[in-house]
Amino acid sequence: MGSIRIPSPRGAFRVWQRNATIFRKYWKSAMFPNFFEPLLYLAAMGLGLGAFIQQGGINGQTYVQYIAPGLLASNAMFAASFESTFNTFVKLRIDRIYDAITTTPVNPEDVVAGEYLWAGTRAALYGTGFLAMLTVLGFAFTPENPLISSWWALLIPPMLLVIGVMFSVMGTLFTSLIKRIDLYAYYFTLVVTPLFLFSGIFFPVEEFPAPVPQIAWFTPLYHAVNACRGLANGPDLAVAGDVLWILVFTGALSLVPVQIMRRRLVS
Amino acid sequence: MNTETRTKRGGVGEKSTLVAHGLRKSYGEFEAVKGLDFEVFPGECFGFLGPNGAGKTTTMRMIYGAAIPTSGTLSVVGLDVRGNERAIKRRIGVVPQENNLDDDLKVRENLLVYGRYFDMPKKAALRRADELLDFVQLTEKSNADVSELSGGMKRRLLIARALINDPDLVVLDEPTTGLDPQARHLVWDKMRDLVREGKTLILTTHYMEEAARLCNRLVIMEDGHIIAGGVPEEMVEEHVSPQVLEFRAAPEALEKLRPVLQEAADDVETGATGEALLAFTHDSDAVLDRVRRSGFTVENTVYRQSSLEDVFLRLTGRSLTD
């Protein structure tokens, strides 16, 4: 019922600020596993599996060079997905934090927008730490083949923020539709994991026969991976196309969870 | 129905804090609120008394924007609830039925972060938070985790939180439900302080005693309707005789007693559990005398003053708390 609600930036900022206040208390313990996980992938896939991949690697890169930027993108996806699924669910239905917030001048639509921004922020924070680590490790161990080789990589943190917002919109959409927390198994098994495996992080999707590359084009992480890889390796005009895809997809979808979440909070 | 009685503070011409006309709310087929009319004046403590499921919480939710009326009008602090939700929420404070404090924040932080939702400047929020912690006697717990608080302390913190923006109207939904008697009295003290300060309070409750102690005026709700309203003492006077005799005995004995009472007392009601007869009268001695003369052994009889509970029983034939 009612017209489409557009979030107020001020209200959204207040919600973002609430999350930031809490995050400041435990950021060390929260960030640690998130650093660690991509490093495990890098070790297992990059060094372990990579050792079996013929010299010459992929597109002239070593295997570990190839997968490192993609892991930045998937790290942002995981960070934003956890934030917008389990964390948001608890705030919505268990701790009822949103009920408390929406009795103030902050409206439900502001809450959702604030959560998008926060998930993006968290993705960017985690990713920046991980990016720094990749840069250092690359120059320390394989200076002839660094993992991050371009100044354009400085644009990766803001890119991760946008990627985080995109996956927050998707996660929030799912959260707004479910009543039981165990249903996230479907979201992670049927959405997040396939995206992780088939978005060109571990192998180039483009070299598969049709319609695999065409299908990949319609999925969000594929573009996030391309964008991060393009920025890690230097100027690549194709990044603009991926960024545009991400912005259009995120923009088009973003108001849907806003309206559904409003109905969860205002009857 | 006399819901228009003005209190000392709410004089004629003063702008009403709350006005509802023909207010309705349906959820699909289910109609939770079926046409309410009421008016609350500045400085009043106004109660919504009724059993669970009467529509009290739905009415509160419409006041603070968590539910949208299906029809009728509702204005809060002089503003129509349709299209003014932010402006209204800026000027009211809400104490919800269920605790929804922020467990990730300390006691004092709960107030400070809440103040930010109202765009309060940091300095003002700090000052206000400390005043309020003092007011609800939680200063010592300022840096405690919310999870360390008892139920009564949490409720007091919720009250403090609702006051952070110095609201014109405070909405309290079942403010003492689930609290032990001591904690309940402390909450009542705080509410009385607020009324004394001139705040306008509305509260829902299914405790007759709470409504009678705190409210200048109240309405009794049942099944989505307001079935009576007014000043508590006047309502008792209007609807029931001042004295009540409760007779407890086996059902067969009570049935024999009933005609005797019907003759001697003003009104006779069956108690909520069906194991008692309530005789309403102006002269309890005369009634007791008649009962004795009828041969009924009076051993399990309670004498008391009539109360709002009895008003509810008279009007609905049911008890408030079942």
Boltz contact constraints between the chains, C-beta under 6 A:
constraints:
  - contact:
      token1: [A, 14]
      token2: [B, 116]
      max_distance: 6.0
  - contact:
      token1: [A, 14]
      token2: [B, 117]
      max_distance: 6.0
  - contact:
      token1: [A, 18]
      token2: [B, 113]
      max_distance: 6.0
  - contact:
      token1: [A, 22]
      token2: [B, 104]
      max_distance: 6.0
  - contact:
      token1: [A, 96]
      token2: [B, 100]
      max_distance: 6.0
  - contact:
      token1: [A, 97]
      token2: [B, 102]
      max_distance: 6.0
  - contact:
      token1: [A, 99]
      token2: [B, 100]
      max_distance: 6.0
  - contact:
      token1: [A, 100]
      token2: [B, 100]
      max_distance: 6.0
  - contact:
      token1: [A, 103]
      token2: [B, 64]
      max_distance: 6.0
  - contact:
      token1: [A, 103]
      token2: [B, 94]
      max_distance: 6.0
  - contact:
      token1: [A, 104]
      token2: [B, 89]
      max_distance: 6.0
  - contact:
      token1: [A, 104]
      token2: [B, 117]
      max_distance: 6.0
  - contact:
      token1: [A, 104]
      token2: [B, 118]
      max_distance: 6.0
  - contact:
      token1: [A, 105]
      token2: [B, 86]
      max_distance: 6.0
  - contact:
      token1: [A, 105]
      token2: [B, 89]
      max_distance: 6.0
  - contact:
      token1: [A, 105]
      token2: [B, 90]
      max_distance: 6.0
  - contact:
      token1: [A, 106]
      token2: [B, 117]
      max_distance: 6.0
  - contact:
      token1: [A, 266]
      token2: [B, 66]
      max_distance: 6.0
  - contact:
      token1: [A, 267]
      token2: [B, 67]
      max_distance: 6.0
